[in-house]
Amino acid sequence: MRDSSLGFTLIELMVVIVMIGVLVSMVHISQGDKRARDARQEAQVMLALMQGLREKAVLEGQEYGLRLEPEAYQQMRLQGATWQAVEAPVTLPPGVQLTLVLEGRVHRLGAGEHTPQLLWLSSDENTPFALHFESPPLRWQSLYSDGLGNPLLEASEVTDAH
């Protein structure tokens, strides 16, 4: 009788390695990119907020705006001749930031500004814009408005943001 050797054959080791690789790939695919998911969710929240601002502006006869920073935004309302914050700034999820395009040019978003860059007027008009949700150099989602009606949400092909 032959003694059976101890250990694994090369084929057995290769099969186990392939199975581990397949499982790791499945987990990665099922989780997706967290930044992309966060950007999608934040863009949907922002779209709902913008639709609400449009309705409030018309129904209340009040001017509303959004003050944007690269990693946060804040809802504002015109009180007399000055803009007042309606609520505390909302911080974007880590790894997601905003890029604003006005009149075909990228508008620099700064933390020192005290006035909104985007306006919703009681006359049912708003600032035409393109607002991108990015994790540079990747662009995940974009909101667009022509100045009339509600903005449109568009899922971007994962592209270089600049």
ABEGO torsion letter per residue (X at the ends): XBBBBBEBBAAAAAAAAAAAAAAAAAAAAAAEBAAAAAAAAAAAAAAAAAAAAAAAAAAAGBBBBBBBBAABBBBBBBBEABBBBABBBBBBBBGBBBBBBBGGBBBBBBAABABBABBBBAAGBBBBBBBBBBBOABBABBBBBAGBEBBBBBBBBBBBAX
